[in-house]
Each structure stands twice: as structure tokens, then as C-alpha cells.
């Protein structure tokens, strides 16, 4: 009963928030279309175009502090000069319900001011007693530098409106998002996204990162619909990075999110 | 003073950018209006800003000397944040005394906008020798300010009907409003004030019982620099900590700027407003012993109240100060309250800690309301309040908070952080938790509900200055009400989102857009939901453009829309559009402004509040509601230096309405017009 209830609630909210961002983005209101880090693979793969060394990252998110419901994800980025490739794996659900996604992305930076990216995703959905189905979708994104400290980005997900053929009613959301990132100083970064999901609505997000000291950053953010508050922090030590975040939904509670990355 | 080259160069640099700032100076009332507008975007018309306006006007005329400025003085300017105040005060300690006000620009946390506002209220002078007080000087060198304001609604209201004068609900006095005030100031060290007021419908020299005005308020106060910091007899206000325990007089909550959310307490203040209830009457003083400030207070004052049938218990207190009908007159001063207590504050450069305790005794006990939501309201006739407040400044971050407890009741907490992350980015985070049975009659801390009780919430705000032209202010607030409320028969929650973008194209053109969304829960109407509540979603959209045509005329145009939706029922819209014309020549005796507005709101729910210009010291933020047009003209004429006249006429004309207002205020017809005249003489 509890699970059925949760599915019901989660289908409503998760459809809008299916991007499942990394903890850095999540703690900043889950905005990040104009953000640049390894987890950009999850919301705008153009953000990996400036990565110069291979990076591997693992992430885990527990939804609404529920013991069963979680997301596990892994991303890997490897650059070959200007050509940057990314791999992402993502699993969401619990024993009776699971969504799995694997993606491969190619990103390239043109003259330092424009980054373009395309990503191919393979989705698999299985629901206990209902069967399973798979589908392929395409994402594309870009980031553009207005000035050294001001970037904009846009991302489109599943424009061809792919769907799971064997499980009617289960769709892969088609979305369009637009984001800005503004660096006020070496310590302060502000990002904001507008995120539109076809047939679902518009969300506005705002996030702030404050680099208190060189290896430690505090983050916070909000999103407007559904109204959620976010907070988190990041620690960097040599080549290791640890990011911790949590979102807070007024009725459903907290969703902690944790990720760890290593730069080769 | 010895200059080195670098310092001198810096001054030269500042002087070179001075013209830019000098141009940005506005006229008195403009600046004060701007500040009040920043502080109070959507407050209802019940708020009274006259005391703040008066204080700002005072400092406009008598600027604060930056080299002798005190924290209190800077706090009184309202628009500065605690971080900014601390940096201004420490600037002269670190860099030597100010030589020019434009040095303010080198203070990290002061943005251009704040500097532009601040330079209107400060000056730089070299230290003066001690002034000896003689009686002659007290009279001659002092400022006197006498003001008389009268006004009335021109249409006949039902309460003034002559047909049935004996009726219970009829107003006993005339329709005129009269306010007389006198201010005396001697170089910021000795002050006196007197207010005498009569509201519309109140008796005035016209009955055997009432000889004179309906409301008198006055005080004499001394500001010193020794052991006695302040001493006051008469009517006063007390503002401590974050307002949980004791905050009388005006207080602001969630405004459209970052400076108001962390309250800056003034401690003891002379009371100068015409609000007839939220003040203390008696004596108080602030005494300084090294780093300790001790403020004992005593007050004995009557309140208007209605009693239960037997007349032995109080059912409600009225704070309106209106004594028009027989029953209102009967309820006048029925209840007597005695308040005594003290506040002790430890002040160091960075850390301030205060402790407040006081007791309130009422002559009659409070009865318990019958409804379930009133279960935890105050009862009895004795209330003891305790509280601890703190603030601490560390580098670019300011911590503030207060913990309070009412005896035999609950506790309340408020804690926050304000940080200027960079000169262009400021952040505020604030958590609050007020128990459902926490009681204080002088509680004005930040809250969503009108009373800061039965609420918990988290507020976060971000202010971004992208460059000298663009800035953004945004806040979000999530709140819960753990116990029932009026018209909310279950525990409920909600949130508020606010965002404002300001674009200052040049000194003549300013563009402002604003969005506000408020989501709350309320009892459902008809539809049965599992909690009995429905979501109420109210969204405001606003665009305002102001532009100067030439050095005499400037225009201001606002379009505002409200969308109100309850549950799944059809949404309703409210719409307001107005055009202001402001005439303010550089050196003319006449100045003024005109508004022409159109409004169309489907009901009370989609009403729109808008700030209106008024005669000096009067400020109103009325609700525009229904369908109609609004017009006002407001003029000031300076007869001779120090002698000013104001005249204001306003008219609201409604479509499809045969009456305006309700109860005793009802007018037969579709128009309501109001006239107001004011004379001020300063010498």
C-alpha cells in the first residue's frame, strides 16, 4: 500500500524532476543548464566540454528518506583534445519498479565561447507483474559564453517524443530548458534555470554556490513548482571531490543526495 | 592630518566620480518615499509609517555626522543592513575620520544605491567643542515644528445620518478628521512632542464628557552621552531584539529589500505616531555602565475593550483607536494595563546580547474564545514575558536571533544569518518557530500570519547587483501553522516566492518588474477534501516604469495584475493601472503630484494594494478593489521659508455600484472623495 501511494505521488512529482541531477546541481535548486561539471551529463551534456582530464563519479540519492526508493548513478568523462566523451548510467526505483538509463554523449567546445553536445540515451523500464519495455531517445544542448563570468545554456531532451512501446502510459518526458550562470566573484556563483516539460508545466529554479575556502563550498537553492528548498556542500581534496545535497519537499520531506568523484 | 600620496589620489578619484552621485540626489519626499516603498511592498493600509518618515525627515534636515555617528542613529535610517552599519562605524576607526561623504563608496558592503540614499542623511564635519546648554539657547537654537492637518470624506456616510441620531450605530461626532502636532528638538539632545487627534465621527469639543480631542499623546526626552543615554517621560516605544518579546511602533517584515528582515532594535524611542494603541505610557530611560545598557520601563495605559455579557471578562481588545459610535465610546479605556520590566544589553564591538523581562497586568481577565482555533489564546489577567536576544558580526556575516518565553505559555525562537558574500551578493537565511501558546502583546517579529504565533518557517533571500544598472532581489519563505487558525480548521502550510528585477537605464529612467506568489491553505467551500482545506494561490505581477521628462516633470506608470485561485474553482483576476505625474521644479514654491488609475478586480480576494502619495508625514497604502477609477492630486506650497501648505483631493468612482463601503461608512452613490489640508510652520 505504501509503495502504491508513493508511486502515485512520485509519478506526479518525479515526472517533472526526472533529470536527477548531481548533488552540486541539486543543492542549487536542481538548476544547472549553464553549469559545468562532470554531472552536467545529467542535465546538459554541453557542460562537460571543458573537462581536460578523465573523471569518474558515483552518486546515490534516497528519495524522501524512504528506505527502498533510491537512485544510483555513475558517470565517466574522457576528453580527447577538443572532443569530450561522456558515459552515464542511472537507475531509479525500488524492487517492484525500476527505470534504468544508459547514455553516451559527445561534446565539443568551439573557440572557448560555444560548447555543443549531443547525447544518445537508452531507457529501460520494468514494473513487477506488468513487464518491461525499452526505448531510445536523443538529447542535445549548448552553452554559450556572454562574458568571462556570464554563461547561458539551453538543453532539449527527447524532442522526438520517444516512448515505451510495450508499457502504455509510461512516457519519457520531452523537455526544454534554459539556464544562466553568473559568477559574481571567485567565491560566488549564481545559477538559474527555466525548465519546461511538455504537457507538465514550467519550473523556475535558482541556486547559489559560495566557496567559503578553496576546498569547501556551501550551496543552496529553491525551485518554484513544485516548491522545494535545497541545501548542500562540497569538499575537494586533491583529485577527490565529495558533494552532499538534500532537497526538501513541503509534504514529502527530505531527499538526501551524495556523490563522489575522482579526477585522473 | 597627514596625507600620503596614495590617500590623496584616492580622494581625487572620488571627487572625479562625484558628479555622477550628485545628480542622483533626489528631493526629500522622493527619497523617503523610495525608502518606504522598498520596505513595505504589500503591507495593508493599517500600517503607520509616519514615525519613520518623521525620523528620516529629521535626519534629512539634520544630517548625521559620519565621524560622530552612533549605531542608533544609523539604525534609525532603516534602509541600512547591520553589516553595512558595522562597516561604516569601523571605517573611521581603521582609516581615520571621514574627510568627505563620498568616502562611503570605498566601504565594501555599501552598494551604489545605498550610498545614494545615505548621502542624503549624512555629512562630515570636524569635531566641535562642547556646547553649553542655557535656557536662552534651548529656546532660540531649537527647532520648533507645528503642524495642523484636517480632512474629511465629502460624501455623507451612513453613520452621520441626521434622520435617526439616536441610533446605536450612529457616529457621535463630526466627519472631520483633525490632527495637531508639535515637535521640539534641540540639537538631538532634548526633544518634546505632542500629538492631538480626532478621527472622523469622533466627538470634538462638543459634548459634556469629551472636552477636546479624542486622542492625546506626548513625551519629553533627553539623549545624553554619559551614564544617562536616554530619559523619557510620556508616551514611548520600546524595540528590543527581533521583536519577539517587545517591539512597539512600526515594524517591517518581508519587504522588497534585504535590510528589513533582521530587525535592528533602537531600544527606547519617543513615540510620535498617531496609532492609538501600540505604545507605552509612563517613563523609561537607558543608562550606560561601561558596556552594559540598562533600560527599565514602566507604563500604565488604558485600552479599548469589549466585555462578555456579565462584564467581568474581556472578550476582545480593539486596537483601531476609533471612538465614533456609542458602543465604541462605551468600550473606550475600559481596560487598564500596567506594564513594568527592564532590558539589559551587553554591547561590544561585535557581539551584543540582551535580556528582556516584563510583566503585564490587566484590570480585567481575558475570557477564552469558544472556537477551537482560539484554544491557546491568552487568558487571565497576568502575563510575564522573558527573552534573550543576540547579534554577532563576524567578517562579512551577521548572526541574529531571539529566544522568548511567556510564563504559563509557550516559547518562540527566531535565528538568522545575513551575509554579504561579495560586494554584489547578499544572502539572508532565517528560521523561526513560534509556539501556538506563546503570548506577547508587543510581538512584531517576522511572520506570515498577522500575529507571530503558532507558526514555523524558513525564509531565504538573495540580493544580486549585476552591475550599476541591473539588480535582482528574491526571497522564498516556507511556513507551517501547527494549530488551527481563523478560517483554517486544520494544521496548514504554505509558501511565498518573491522576485524583483530593477533596471536603471540612466538617472531618468527606471524599470521595475516584480513577481510574488503566495500559496496558503484555507477552509474549503463546499468541496470535501481529506483535510477540509483547499489551496489558495495568489500571484501578483507588476511592471513599473518611472522616467523624468525634464527637470520639472517626471512620470511613473504601473501595471499590476493579481491572479487568485482557490482549490479547483475558477481563478479570478484583478487589474490595476495607474499613471502618476510628479511636478517638482528645482526652486519653486509649488510642487505636487497627480495620479489617475483604473482598477478592475473581481472581488475582495483579488484586491491590489498600491502606495499613494500624501501630504507630508502621512502615508497610505490603500487597497484597490471593485471596478472603477481613482484620481488624486496632492500639492505643496511654500508660503515663506518654514511655512508650508499642503492640499490633497482624492476621488474614487466605481462602476456598477450604488453604494460604497459598509456599515457606518456606507455612502449612497458610486463615489467617494476625500479632502485633506495641512499647514506646517517651522521656526
Interface residues (C-beta under 8 A of the other chain):
Chain A: X182 X184 X185 X187 X188 X190 X206 X208 X210 X220 X222 X224 X227 X229 X250 X251
Chain B: X421 X422 X424 X425 X427 X429 X458 X460 X462 X464 X466 X474 X476 X478 X493 X495 X497 X517 X519
